[in-house]
């Protein structure tokens, strides 16, 4: 079988707390690991999407509405649906399996992801990734 779930691929989370949210694969484990003997991936996604802004809004309000709340999670391949899109955000060196063992390290990882996502959002690239999925 062809391995198409590669880092950078945008996926939809199908099960759990973040069901219906968009995420991007940071690292994939096709064969599994010792702790998780099933195919899985580390994904970074958006828990709370930025809100709409318009010209009449002030600078403070625009800044407040442009915030992104990210999440980092290890997800079984059965619980994600791949899309045809890919996102080239470099998060590989910041997000590792070790970051999931310690809560403070997990928070640091989330902060790095938040910074990367907000930077990407403010530059205007990949607008579709930062819009809520309507269904």
matplotlib code that plots the C-alpha trace (Angstrom):
import matplotlib.pyplot as plt

x = [0.0, 1.2, 2.1, 0.4, 0.0, 3.2, 4.3, 2.6, -0.6, -3.8, -6.2, -9.6, -9.9, -12.9, -13.1, -12.8, -12.7, -11.3, -13.6, -14.3, -11.1, -8.4, -4.9, -1.6, 0.6, 3.9, 5.3, 3.9, 4.6, 3.3, 4.5, 3.7, 6.1, 6.6, 4.1, 1.6, 1.7, -0.6, -0.1, -0.4, 0.7, 1.5, -0.8, -1.0, -4.3, -6.6, -8.9, -10.3, -10.3, -9.7, -12.9, -13.9, -12.5, -13.4, -12.1, -14.3, -12.7, -9.9, -6.4, -7.0, -10.1, -8.4, -5.5, -7.9, -10.0, -6.9, -5.8, -5.5, -5.7, -3.8, -3.7, -1.1, -2.2, -1.1, -3.9, -4.6, -4.7, -8.3, -9.4, -8.1, -9.3, -6.7, -7.4, -5.8, -4.1, -0.8, 0.7, 4.4, 4.9, 8.1, 7.3, 9.2, 12.1, 9.7, 7.1, 8.4, 6.9, 8.9, 6.8, 3.7, 5.2, 5.6, 2.7, 5.1, 6.9, 3.6, 2.6, 5.9, 5.2, 1.7, 3.2, 5.6, 2.8, 0.6, 3.3, 3.8, 0.1, -0.6, 2.4, 1.0, -2.5, -1.4, 0.7, -2.6, -1.3, -3.4, -6.7, -8.7, -6.8, -7.8, -11.5, -14.0, -15.2, -18.9, -20.9]
y = [0.0, 3.5, 5.7, 9.0, 10.2, 12.2, 15.2, 18.4, 16.7, 18.4, 16.0, 16.1, 14.6, 12.2, 11.1, 12.5, 16.0, 17.6, 15.9, 18.0, 20.1, 20.6, 19.5, 18.9, 15.8, 16.7, 13.1, 9.8, 6.3, 3.9, 0.8, 2.0, 2.1, 0.0, 2.0, 2.4, -0.8, 0.7, 3.2, 6.7, 10.3, 13.4, 16.1, 19.8, 21.4, 24.4, 24.0, 27.6, 29.3, 33.0, 35.1, 37.3, 40.8, 43.9, 47.4, 49.2, 47.2, 48.8, 47.5, 46.0, 44.2, 42.8, 41.5, 39.9, 38.2, 37.0, 34.6, 30.9, 28.2, 25.1, 21.5, 18.7, 15.1, 11.6, 10.2, 6.7, 6.6, 5.2, 8.5, 10.9, 11.7, 13.0, 15.9, 16.8, 19.8, 20.2, 22.8, 23.6, 24.7, 23.5, 22.0, 18.8, 19.7, 21.2, 18.5, 15.0, 12.1, 13.2, 16.4, 14.3, 12.8, 16.1, 18.6, 21.6, 20.5, 20.0, 23.5, 24.8, 22.8, 24.4, 27.9, 27.2, 25.9, 28.9, 31.3, 29.5, 29.3, 32.9, 34.0, 32.0, 33.4, 37.0, 36.6, 35.6, 32.2, 29.1, 31.0, 27.8, 26.2, 28.9, 28.8, 26.7, 23.6, 24.0, 20.8]
z = [0.0, -0.8, 2.2, 1.6, 5.2, 5.3, 7.4, 6.1, 5.0, 6.2, 7.9, 9.6, 13.1, 13.2, 16.8, 20.2, 21.6, 18.5, 16.0, 13.0, 13.5, 10.9, 11.7, 10.0, 10.4, 12.1, 12.2, 11.2, 12.5, 9.9, 11.7, 15.2, 18.3, 21.3, 23.4, 20.6, 18.4, 15.8, 12.9, 14.3, 13.8, 15.8, 14.6, 15.4, 14.8, 15.6, 18.6, 18.3, 14.9, 14.5, 14.1, 11.2, 11.0, 8.9, 8.2, 10.8, 13.6, 15.7, 16.0, 19.5, 18.4, 15.2, 17.4, 19.8, 17.1, 15.2, 18.0, 17.3, 19.9, 18.8, 20.0, 19.8, 19.8, 18.9, 16.8, 15.4, 11.6, 11.8, 13.4, 10.8, 7.3, 4.9, 2.5, -0.7, 0.9, 2.5, 4.7, 4.8, 8.5, 10.0, 13.4, 13.2, 15.6, 18.2, 18.4, 19.5, 21.4, 24.5, 24.6, 25.5, 28.7, 30.6, 30.8, 31.0, 27.8, 26.1, 26.9, 25.5, 22.3, 22.1, 22.4, 19.6, 17.4, 18.3, 17.2, 13.9, 13.1, 14.0, 11.9, 9.0, 9.5, 9.7, 6.5, 4.7, 3.5, 3.6, 4.4, 4.0, 6.9, 9.4, 8.6, 10.5, 8.8, 8.1, 8.0]

ax = plt.figure().add_subplot(projection="3d")
ax.plot(x, y, z, "-o")
ax.set_aspect("equal")
plt.show()
